[in-house]
């Protein structure tokens, strides 16, 4: 494939056509006249054409030069459209921040973060995507969002992360459930053997439970009811006879009103870190960095005081 003509040389040629002077064209682009002359000479050699006739009274285009100038104008207009379009995209991106968060973070922490963020970024449009941890990680890896917030016990090496808050899971049951009347902590074996309503695979809540049980030498058995939202899991626990394992942030209201009762579990660490994640080559900057700072500095909701270990 033949080398493409230099855009600066084409620009010079178009300007010479307009002014009739190589010196004037060189001044317009901020180039010394000898350098401009050399650039046009290279262009002529590259194209194999004589484009200009230089004389004491100035420079004029040859017939071939006039044809090339017409093409050059079209080419330069196209390049200008690319540059203008790119600047518009950059301005639009600068005025719009898209982040993603897993359900617990999105429902119980992100609203406070975004409220504080809006105080200093009133002209910025912010979009918050909500999904489970697996979805958030995919969106970050795909480059679709600048920043994600997840609640899984670990994150893949393909992303970088920092802890923004800490949370713990609690085992909760309806007030009429036999476990609600226990005077002793539930054992991890009893938890695994019991009927549970679970979040779906890929959720940070479920991953945290699976990891905690694995560290205790236990495996989570299949359960008949798996639901894709925290609200659905809570409702199933309130109305049914199965226990649920959910974020303490998510069930604080139900625990306070007595709709659900926390059941302490012995010898099972259900604490977890809530993390911000991003691509290594796309470290948070500008508005994304500001939101990350707010997330790290904003205290989480106070714990309810119920022990899970």
Buried (B, 14 or more C-beta within 10 A) or exposed (E): EEEEBBEBBBBBBBBBBEBEBBBBBBBBEEBEBEEBBEBBEEBBEBBEBEBBEEEEEBBBBBEBBEEBBEEBBEBBEEEEEEEEEEEEEEEEEEEEBBBBBBBBBBBBBBEBBBEBBEEEBEEBEBEBBBBBBBBBBBBBBEEEBBBBBBBBBEBEEEBBBEEBBEBBBBBBBBEEBEBBEBEEBBBBBBBBEBEBBBBBEBBBBBBBBBBBBEEBEBEBEEEEBBBBBBEBBBBBBBEBEBBBBBBBBBBBEBBEEEBBBBBBBBEBBBBBBBBBBBBEEBEBEEBBBBBBBBBEEBEBBEBBEBEBE
